[in-house]
Amino acid sequence: MENNKNLEMNTTEKLYEIIAAAIAVQPEIIREDLAYQEIPEWDSMSHLLIVEAVETHYQIKFEFDDIFDMGTIGKIREKIKKYEALIEI
C-alpha cells in the first residue's frame, strides 16, 4: 500500500496540483507548455512559491541555475527528474 501512495504522490497530475496551489489557480490551467509570466498569477514572486512548494513536496533542493531555467511547467518537470524525484504514470 505504501508504494501505491508514493506513486500517487509523484505523478504529473500531482505536480500540476502543487503548482496550481502555489500560484492560486485551478489545476486545469496548468499544462506542460505554460510559460513563466504567461498568466498574471505566475510572476517572479509566485515563481519562488512554486520552487518552494516543489522542493518541499519532493524533498529536493534546486540549484540556482535550475531555478533560473524553469521557464515552463515542462522545464520544472525536467528539473525534478534531474533529481530523480518525479515518477510518471
C-alpha positions as CSV (number, residue, x, y, z in Angstrom):
1,M,0.0,0.0,0.0
2,E,2.9,2.4,0.8
3,N,4.3,2.0,-2.7
4,N,0.9,3.0,-4.2
5,K,0.8,6.1,-2.0
6,N,4.3,7.1,-3.1
7,L,3.4,6.6,-6.8
8,E,0.2,8.6,-6.3
9,M,2.1,11.5,-4.8
10,N,4.6,11.6,-7.7
11,T,2.5,11.8,-10.8
12,T,2.4,14.6,-13.3
13,E,-1.1,15.3,-12.1
14,K,0.2,15.8,-8.6
15,L,2.8,18.2,-9.8
16,Y,0.2,20.2,-11.6
17,E,-1.8,20.3,-8.3
18,I,1.2,21.5,-6.4
19,I,2.0,24.3,-8.9
20,A,-1.7,25.3,-9.1
21,A,-2.0,25.6,-5.3
22,A,1.3,27.6,-5.1
23,I,0.1,30.2,-7.5
24,A,-3.6,30.0,-6.6
25,V,-5.1,28.9,-9.9
26,Q,-7.3,25.9,-10.9
27,P,-5.2,22.8,-11.8
28,E,-6.9,22.7,-15.2
29,I,-4.9,25.9,-16.2
30,I,-1.6,24.1,-15.7
31,R,-0.2,22.5,-18.8
32,E,3.3,21.5,-20.0
33,D,3.9,24.5,-22.2
34,L,2.5,27.1,-19.7
35,A,5.3,29.7,-19.5
36,Y,6.5,32.0,-16.8
37,Q,4.5,35.2,-16.9
38,E,2.1,33.8,-19.4
39,I,-0.6,34.2,-16.8
40,P,-0.7,37.1,-14.3
41,E,-0.6,34.6,-11.4
42,W,2.9,33.3,-12.4
43,D,5.1,36.3,-11.7
44,S,8.5,36.5,-10.1
45,M,7.2,36.2,-6.5
46,S,4.9,33.2,-7.3
47,H,7.8,31.6,-9.2
48,L,9.6,31.4,-5.8
49,L,6.4,29.9,-4.3
50,I,6.4,27.2,-6.9
51,V,10.0,26.4,-6.2
52,E,9.4,26.2,-2.5
53,A,6.3,24.0,-2.9
54,V,8.0,21.6,-5.3
55,E,11.2,21.4,-3.1
56,T,9.1,20.7,-0.1
57,H,6.9,18.1,-1.7
58,Y,9.7,16.2,-3.5
59,Q,12.2,16.8,-0.7
60,I,14.8,18.2,-3.0
61,K,16.9,21.4,-3.2
62,F,17.2,23.0,-6.6
63,E,20.5,24.7,-7.7
64,F,20.2,28.3,-8.6
65,D,20.7,27.6,-12.3
66,D,17.8,25.1,-12.2
67,I,15.5,27.7,-10.7
68,F,16.5,30.3,-13.3
69,D,15.9,27.8,-16.1
70,M,12.3,26.9,-15.0
71,G,10.6,28.8,-17.7
72,T,7.7,26.4,-18.4
73,I,5.9,23.7,-16.5
74,G,7.7,21.2,-18.7
75,K,11.0,22.6,-17.6
76,I,10.0,22.4,-14.0
77,R,9.2,18.7,-14.5
78,E,12.6,18.2,-16.3
79,K,14.4,19.7,-13.3
80,I,12.5,17.5,-10.9
81,K,13.5,14.4,-13.0
82,K,17.1,15.6,-12.7
83,Y,16.9,14.9,-9.0
84,E,15.1,11.6,-9.7
85,A,12.1,12.6,-7.8
86,L,9.2,12.5,-10.3
87,I,7.6,9.2,-11.3
88,E,5.4,9.5,-14.3
89,I,2.3,7.3,-14.7
